[in-house]
Amino acid sequence: MYSPQLPLARTRVLSPSGSEPSLADRHPVGGGGGALEASLLGLIHDHHHSKVLLRDRAEKAKKDAIRSAAAVSDLLVQTVNGGVQEAFLNQKRIELEIRALAATVSRFTKQTDHWLASTHALNSAVKEIGDFDNWSKIMDYDCKSINAAIRNIHQA
C-alpha cells in the first residue's frame, strides 16, 4: 500500500545565545514550522504510547497464555498420573494376592505331602496285614498237616 512520505522532523535547537531560530522555523515550505514540529512530536508521542500499550497487552496475553498452558499441562499430568497411580495400586494388590496364593499353595503342598505319606503308611500296613493273614493261613495249614501226620503215626 502506498503511504505518503512525511518530511523529516527537525528539532528546534537554540544557539548558545538563545536568540537564533531553529532550522524548522526557517523552513521555506511551512513558514512557521513550530506547528509541524509539535504535530510530529505528538505523533511520535502517540506512537510511543500506543507501542507501550501494545507491548503491555502482548506481555499480558503472553502471561495469560503461559498460565493457561501451565493449567492444561497440570490437568494432563494429573489425568495421566491418575491412571498411573491406579495401575500402581492394582499392581500392589496383585502382588499381595500372589504372595497370599503362594503361601496357600505352599500350605496345600505340605498338607498333600503329609496325606501322601499317611496313605503310603496305611498301604504298607494293609500289605503287612495281608502278608500276616497269608502267613497265618500257611501256619494253620502246616499245623493241620503236622497234626494229621502225628495222628496217622499214632494210629499206625
Backbone bond lengths (Angstrom), bond angles and torsions (degrees), N, CA, C in turn:
res aa  C-N    CA-C-N  psi(-1)  N-CA   C-N-CA  omega(-1)  CA-C   N-CA-C  phi
1 M - - - 1.444 - - 1.512 108.94 -
2 Y 1.302 116.13 145.13 1.458 120.86 -177.12 1.520 109.43 -86.63
3 S 1.318 115.91 127.77 1.458 119.56 174.70 1.512 107.36 -123.09
4 P 1.320 116.70 131.69 1.466 118.55 -177.99 1.510 110.40 -67.84
5 Q 1.275 115.66 141.59 1.450 120.48 -178.48 1.516 108.14 -85.60
6 L 1.314 114.04 125.32 1.460 119.39 179.21 1.516 109.18 -85.78
7 P 1.316 117.22 151.73 1.460 118.40 177.42 1.511 109.87 -67.58
8 L 1.285 116.82 147.80 1.448 122.30 -178.97 1.525 109.50 -65.11
9 A 1.304 115.02 141.45 1.461 119.30 179.11 1.516 109.14 -80.18
10 R 1.282 114.26 140.46 1.460 119.01 176.86 1.501 107.52 -115.74
11 T 1.271 114.78 133.48 1.457 118.29 -179.06 1.520 109.68 -80.61
12 R 1.257 113.80 155.63 1.458 119.75 -179.53 1.507 108.13 -91.04
13 V 1.281 115.86 114.16 1.455 121.28 179.96 1.521 106.92 -118.28
14 L 1.291 114.43 124.21 1.461 118.50 179.31 1.515 109.37 -87.39
15 S 1.260 114.33 146.62 1.461 118.07 175.55 1.512 108.08 -71.18
16 P 1.309 116.65 166.88 1.460 118.63 -179.03 1.528 111.97 -57.11
17 S 1.295 117.76 -28.14 1.460 118.48 178.70 1.508 110.80 -76.77
18 G 1.343 117.86 -21.99 1.454 122.70 176.22 1.508 112.32 82.50
19 S 1.314 120.20 -0.27 1.455 120.73 -176.50 1.512 112.89 -103.92
20 E 1.304 118.03 -11.22 1.454 121.18 -175.87 1.528 109.37 -86.13
21 P 1.341 119.29 130.98 1.461 121.09 179.22 1.522 111.05 -70.81
22 S 1.313 115.70 158.44 1.459 120.69 -178.91 1.508 110.30 -79.66
23 L 1.313 116.62 175.20 1.455 122.23 179.35 1.517 111.25 -65.39
24 A 1.314 117.87 -32.29 1.458 121.23 -178.48 1.520 110.60 -66.45
25 D 1.307 117.08 -35.20 1.459 120.51 179.24 1.524 110.80 -72.49
26 R 1.310 117.64 -28.37 1.454 120.69 -178.40 1.514 112.24 -92.64
27 H 1.349 118.68 4.03 1.467 122.82 -177.19 1.515 108.55 -65.37
28 P 1.333 117.65 132.39 1.447 119.94 -173.50 1.522 114.39 -72.70
29 V 1.365 119.07 -20.55 1.458 120.37 -173.23 1.528 110.40 -76.03
30 G 1.287 117.94 -52.09 1.447 119.76 -171.19 1.493 114.66 -93.68
31 G 1.202 118.67 -13.80 1.444 120.34 -176.10 1.507 109.38 74.33
32 G 1.274 119.55 -85.20 1.475 122.75 177.30 1.499 109.04 -93.78
33 G 1.323 118.25 96.32 1.460 123.12 -174.80 1.496 113.88 -78.85
34 G 1.310 119.79 -0.74 1.456 121.33 -178.82 1.511 111.87 -64.51
35 A 1.311 117.31 -38.22 1.465 121.00 179.45 1.504 110.52 -67.59
36 L 1.315 117.66 -39.79 1.464 122.28 178.07 1.516 110.44 -64.12
37 E 1.321 113.84 -44.62 1.465 119.06 179.36 1.518 110.39 -62.75
38 A 1.302 117.27 -41.95 1.463 121.09 -179.79 1.522 110.30 -65.78
39 S 1.342 117.69 -41.58 1.459 119.08 179.68 1.516 111.47 -68.24
40 L 1.336 116.26 -37.10 1.471 118.70 176.80 1.518 110.86 -67.01
41 L 1.308 116.69 -41.90 1.468 119.39 176.72 1.528 110.20 -63.32
42 G 1.325 117.86 -37.29 1.464 121.41 176.43 1.519 111.03 -64.02
43 L 1.352 115.92 -42.34 1.464 119.70 176.77 1.524 111.19 -61.36
44 I 1.322 115.49 -43.64 1.475 119.30 179.06 1.516 109.55 -63.08
45 H 1.346 115.87 -43.84 1.462 119.25 179.91 1.528 110.45 -63.02
46 D 1.340 117.87 -45.13 1.470 121.41 177.93 1.525 111.43 -61.74
47 H 1.326 115.99 -42.20 1.469 120.05 178.45 1.524 110.25 -62.23
48 H 1.323 115.78 -45.42 1.467 119.41 179.81 1.527 110.23 -62.82
49 H 1.330 116.13 -43.20 1.463 120.58 -179.78 1.532 110.58 -62.81
50 S 1.335 117.01 -46.05 1.469 119.29 179.40 1.525 111.28 -67.35
51 K 1.342 117.17 -32.60 1.462 120.71 176.59 1.529 110.24 -65.39
52 V 1.325 116.86 -41.61 1.470 121.03 178.33 1.521 110.00 -64.97
53 L 1.341 116.66 -44.87 1.471 119.55 178.14 1.528 111.25 -61.35
54 L 1.331 115.63 -42.95 1.460 120.03 179.38 1.527 110.63 -63.55
55 R 1.316 116.82 -41.84 1.474 121.08 178.25 1.524 110.35 -63.35
56 D 1.345 116.46 -41.72 1.460 119.95 178.56 1.530 111.28 -64.18
57 R 1.346 115.55 -42.75 1.468 119.02 177.74 1.531 111.11 -63.27
58 A 1.329 115.35 -42.61 1.467 119.52 179.62 1.529 110.48 -63.71
59 E 1.328 116.42 -40.39 1.473 120.32 178.89 1.523 110.41 -65.35
60 K 1.355 115.58 -42.69 1.454 119.29 178.29 1.529 110.28 -63.93
61 A 1.325 116.86 -43.29 1.472 120.45 178.57 1.524 110.64 -63.23
62 K 1.324 115.80 -38.65 1.470 120.03 178.79 1.522 109.94 -64.11
63 K 1.340 117.54 -44.81 1.469 120.86 179.00 1.530 111.04 -63.98
64 D 1.359 115.70 -40.74 1.462 119.18 177.31 1.527 111.03 -63.37
65 A 1.325 116.36 -41.24 1.464 120.24 178.89 1.523 110.70 -64.30
66 I 1.332 116.14 -41.01 1.473 119.62 178.95 1.522 109.84 -65.24
67 R 1.357 116.79 -42.46 1.455 120.03 178.45 1.527 110.72 -62.81
68 S 1.329 116.63 -43.12 1.465 120.44 179.23 1.526 111.15 -64.54
69 A 1.326 116.39 -42.44 1.473 119.92 178.82 1.525 110.47 -63.99
70 A 1.339 116.16 -39.14 1.464 119.37 178.05 1.524 110.69 -65.08
71 A 1.344 116.49 -40.13 1.464 120.03 178.61 1.523 110.82 -63.94
72 V 1.338 116.53 -44.48 1.468 120.51 178.16 1.525 109.90 -62.72
73 S 1.317 115.78 -43.11 1.465 120.31 179.00 1.525 110.75 -60.84
74 D 1.335 116.73 -44.29 1.463 120.14 178.79 1.533 111.10 -62.45
75 L 1.331 116.39 -42.05 1.465 119.31 178.89 1.527 111.24 -63.54
76 L 1.331 116.36 -41.96 1.466 119.46 178.54 1.524 111.15 -63.96
77 V 1.332 115.97 -43.07 1.472 120.07 179.46 1.524 109.96 -63.55
78 Q 1.339 117.19 -42.34 1.465 120.07 178.28 1.521 111.24 -62.58
79 T 1.324 115.99 -40.34 1.467 119.77 179.35 1.526 110.72 -63.55
80 V 1.325 115.23 -48.25 1.469 119.68 179.90 1.523 110.35 -65.42
81 N 1.331 116.74 -43.71 1.460 119.80 -179.76 1.518 111.46 -64.42
82 G 1.336 116.66 -34.07 1.466 118.90 177.06 1.512 110.61 -60.46
83 G 1.322 117.19 -44.76 1.464 120.65 178.25 1.515 111.84 -66.38
84 V 1.319 116.07 -40.12 1.466 120.40 179.16 1.525 109.78 -66.55
85 Q 1.327 116.06 -41.52 1.461 119.52 179.93 1.526 110.47 -64.14
86 E 1.329 116.77 -41.58 1.458 120.11 178.36 1.526 110.79 -63.32
87 A 1.320 116.36 -42.17 1.470 120.33 177.98 1.528 110.43 -63.67
88 F 1.333 116.85 -40.31 1.464 120.90 179.28 1.522 110.35 -63.57
89 L 1.335 117.24 -44.34 1.466 120.12 178.93 1.528 110.69 -64.29
90 N 1.336 116.76 -41.11 1.468 119.50 176.86 1.523 111.15 -61.64
91 Q 1.332 116.04 -40.28 1.463 119.99 178.94 1.530 110.23 -62.85
92 K 1.334 117.91 -42.34 1.472 120.89 178.65 1.523 110.77 -63.45
93 R 1.348 116.51 -41.99 1.468 119.54 178.57 1.527 110.78 -62.95
94 I 1.319 116.43 -42.57 1.470 120.65 179.49 1.524 110.12 -63.13
95 E 1.347 116.75 -41.85 1.464 119.17 178.72 1.521 111.44 -62.75
96 L 1.340 117.77 -39.79 1.467 120.47 177.27 1.530 110.64 -64.62
97 E 1.326 116.89 -40.74 1.463 120.26 177.63 1.527 111.03 -64.19
98 I 1.327 116.33 -39.34 1.471 120.18 178.73 1.520 110.12 -62.32
99 R 1.342 116.48 -43.48 1.476 119.49 178.60 1.522 110.91 -62.72
100 A 1.346 116.35 -42.91 1.463 119.97 179.56 1.532 110.49 -63.69
101 L 1.328 116.61 -43.36 1.470 120.10 178.66 1.521 111.62 -65.40
102 A 1.330 117.52 -37.98 1.466 120.25 177.71 1.523 110.60 -63.69
103 A 1.339 116.87 -40.66 1.470 119.79 177.49 1.525 110.36 -64.97
104 T 1.331 117.78 -41.02 1.466 121.54 178.91 1.524 110.78 -64.58
105 V 1.322 117.21 -43.26 1.466 121.38 178.38 1.525 109.92 -62.37
106 S 1.316 116.79 -41.78 1.472 120.31 178.72 1.527 110.37 -62.15
107 R 1.339 116.51 -44.18 1.465 120.41 179.53 1.530 110.62 -63.64
108 F 1.337 117.09 -43.43 1.469 120.24 178.64 1.530 111.20 -65.57
109 T 1.322 117.51 -36.40 1.466 120.59 177.88 1.527 110.63 -62.89
110 K 1.336 116.78 -44.39 1.464 120.40 178.51 1.533 110.61 -63.71
111 Q 1.340 115.56 -41.63 1.457 119.68 179.79 1.528 110.65 -65.29
112 T 1.329 117.08 -40.65 1.459 121.21 178.34 1.528 111.03 -64.46
113 D 1.321 115.83 -42.54 1.476 119.44 176.89 1.529 110.79 -61.10
114 H 1.325 116.19 -40.85 1.473 120.03 178.49 1.527 110.31 -63.75
115 W 1.355 116.74 -44.53 1.467 120.02 178.31 1.526 110.86 -63.48
116 L 1.306 117.70 -39.62 1.455 121.85 179.16 1.529 110.54 -62.39
117 A 1.335 115.76 -44.76 1.474 119.25 178.02 1.524 110.75 -63.21
118 S 1.346 116.62 -40.77 1.476 119.99 179.46 1.522 110.89 -64.50
119 T 1.339 117.28 -44.09 1.467 118.29 -179.91 1.521 111.15 -67.39
120 H 1.342 117.60 -34.28 1.467 120.31 176.43 1.526 110.36 -64.17
121 A 1.334 115.78 -42.89 1.475 118.80 178.04 1.525 110.72 -64.34
122 L 1.319 117.64 -41.62 1.457 121.34 178.66 1.528 110.49 -63.46
123 N 1.329 116.09 -42.60 1.463 120.84 178.61 1.526 110.43 -61.48
124 S 1.345 115.51 -43.23 1.474 118.44 178.05 1.525 111.07 -63.16
125 A 1.342 115.88 -39.81 1.474 119.20 179.29 1.524 110.54 -64.39
126 V 1.326 117.02 -40.83 1.462 120.60 178.64 1.522 110.21 -63.82
127 K 1.345 115.71 -39.92 1.461 118.28 177.64 1.515 110.90 -63.81
128 E 1.335 116.20 -40.53 1.470 118.92 179.25 1.526 111.05 -65.07
129 I 1.365 115.06 -37.67 1.462 118.52 176.84 1.525 109.65 -63.99
130 G 1.326 116.02 -42.09 1.465 119.15 177.60 1.510 110.81 -63.27
131 D 1.334 116.67 -41.35 1.460 120.13 177.68 1.534 110.02 -64.44
132 F 1.343 117.63 -41.55 1.466 121.18 179.48 1.520 110.46 -65.15
133 D 1.324 117.62 -39.90 1.459 121.97 178.40 1.527 109.74 -62.87
134 N 1.324 115.75 -44.00 1.455 120.32 178.47 1.535 110.01 -64.04
135 W 1.320 116.52 -43.18 1.465 120.98 179.10 1.522 110.27 -63.09
136 S 1.337 115.17 -42.07 1.475 117.35 -179.31 1.532 110.91 -66.32
137 K 1.328 118.10 -35.77 1.465 121.11 177.19 1.523 109.63 -65.94
138 I 1.340 116.21 -41.75 1.465 119.55 178.73 1.535 109.90 -63.33
139 M 1.343 114.56 -43.29 1.471 118.75 179.37 1.537 110.74 -62.95
140 D 1.340 116.20 -41.40 1.467 120.50 178.58 1.523 110.17 -61.91
141 Y 1.336 116.93 -43.59 1.453 121.09 178.79 1.528 110.22 -63.96
142 D 1.354 115.50 -44.89 1.463 118.85 179.41 1.530 110.63 -62.12
143 C 1.323 117.42 -42.54 1.468 120.74 179.45 1.535 110.93 -62.75
144 K 1.314 115.90 -41.36 1.451 120.19 178.68 1.528 110.26 -66.05
145 S 1.344 115.91 -38.16 1.464 119.43 178.64 1.526 109.95 -65.75
146 I 1.307 116.80 -43.47 1.475 120.57 179.24 1.527 109.50 -65.86
147 N 1.299 117.06 -42.61 1.458 121.95 179.50 1.532 109.50 -61.09
148 A 1.319 116.70 -42.57 1.458 120.20 179.70 1.525 110.19 -67.35
149 A 1.315 117.35 -38.79 1.461 120.80 178.72 1.521 110.43 -64.96
150 I 1.331 116.01 -42.15 1.473 119.35 179.71 1.536 109.42 -65.33
151 R 1.283 120.69 -40.18 1.458 123.33 178.29 1.542 110.08 -64.43
152 N 1.305 115.51 -40.97 1.450 118.52 179.83 1.530 109.86 -64.39
153 I 1.288 116.76 -39.00 1.453 120.95 179.12 1.534 108.96 -69.13
154 H 1.248 118.50 -41.92 1.450 123.63 -177.14 1.547 110.14 -68.96
155 Q 1.241 120.05 -34.47 1.450 123.64 178.33 1.528 110.09 -80.11
156 A 1.219 120.80 -19.43 1.432 121.88 -178.06 1.478 113.47 -93.89
